[in-house]
Amino acid sequence: MGKKILVLIGLLGMTATLLCGCWDSTEVNNRSIILELAVDKNDDFEYDETKLIDDQDIYTVSYTIPDFGKLSGTNTLATEVENTIEVQAPTLGSSVDDLEIKNKNSVSFGHVKALLFGESLLKDPELFKRAMDGLSRDMLIARNVPLLAVNGEAKLASQIENAEQPILGLYIMDYFNNGERATSFFKKQLVGTYIKEMDDTGVSTLPLFHVEDIEQNTGDINISGAAVIQNYELVGYLTKEEVRSQLFVEGKIESSPVVVPYSNTLLTYNVKREKSKLKFGDTPEGPWCLIEIEAEGSISEYLSTGDDKLIDHQTIEEVKVLIAEEIVKQVELGIVKSKEMNVDFLGIGEAFYRQKPALWMKYQPTWLATTYQKMPISIGVNVAIQSTGLED
């Protein structure tokens, strides 16, 4: 009986020890939570063989660390809600050591909300690929973290003063996660999908982060357009209208207005949802592609006078034709741009391969050299208008 009591006491003591917490863990107050990273190539870097590798400042990395005491309104000595620490290092992994030298806390990457890449880095395929590898491997950045390109220095974008949301990482997170936002001029990109697209096709796009006056650290923020990446190298930029074409081809347009002239005024058709299908065939002259688009929406704005009201089937059919023609024009923008750049960012080759693998094998060797440039791509659009008040 005495032995059983001793064993029970021992077990209770061990249980109490386990329940008291992780005795060797770092308290949250002693951690610096990184919310966004801005990564640039150090354009002033020149290799110096007399220096150690660790002293070769190849990358410039700006880490943004919020002061949670300031954010929560508790007592704190901090004057700003966030602190940006800039370090230079030969790799992103080694930059963490330099960051901790300049910071009293341990660093955590478990809550990163955004990654911004500068133009010079995106133009260097080796450094950009190395940076992505370091971010996804050593720092364990989550696969659902948004990626953005900056037409200039990323560190300047990370320092922008934004009255709406002082912490840029949280602003970008809310921007990407807003399910009610219209999908029209902006295609989001995440770490996981970017890596997959690079592995599958070698082509991807990153949304462009714009600031009205980036040099002065002020101005309105907008995210639109895209940077086109091929084999980890920046090859050019897309306007927001060209991104819209990309979204139409991919069948991802939602809550997007299409404006057409009708009866001496302007009519706005709101595309509530849209889907697309790509079809392929072959001829003696080469392959062809047909993009079939189904658009469903409603007329959201039209100033009618007299007999110009949309009240009969003939008028509705006329409007459908105008809307379809405008969508065709918008899709053609992306096709023209893709062929000008000779980069298949529309994913036509990927769809060709999946639908017609045997035919793809025939044309794959010459796809970008000649086939894609010469391929006729036609567009068919079917427009459905809801709530017209007419019976079919």
Buried (B, 14 or more C-beta within 10 A) or exposed (E): EEEEEEEEEEEEEEEEEEEEEEEEEEEEEEBBBBBBBBBBBBEEBEEEEEEEEEEBBBBBBBBBBBBBBBBEEEEEEEEEBBBBBBBBBBBBBBBBEBBBEEBEBEBBBEBBBBBBBBBBBBEBBEBBBBBBBBBBEBBEBBEEBBBBBBBBBBBBBBBBEBEEBBBBBBBBBEBBEEEEBBBBBBBBBBBBBBBEBBEEBBBBBBBBBBBEEBEEEEBEBBBBBBBBBBBBBBBBBBBBBBBBBBBBBBBBBBBBEBEBEBBEEEBBBBBBBBEBEBBBEEEEEBBBBBBBBBBBBBBEEBEBEEEBEBEEEEBBEBBBEBBBEBBBEBBEBBBEBBBEBEBBBBBBBBBBBEEBEEBBEEBBEEBBEEBBEEBEBEBBBEBEBEEBEEEE
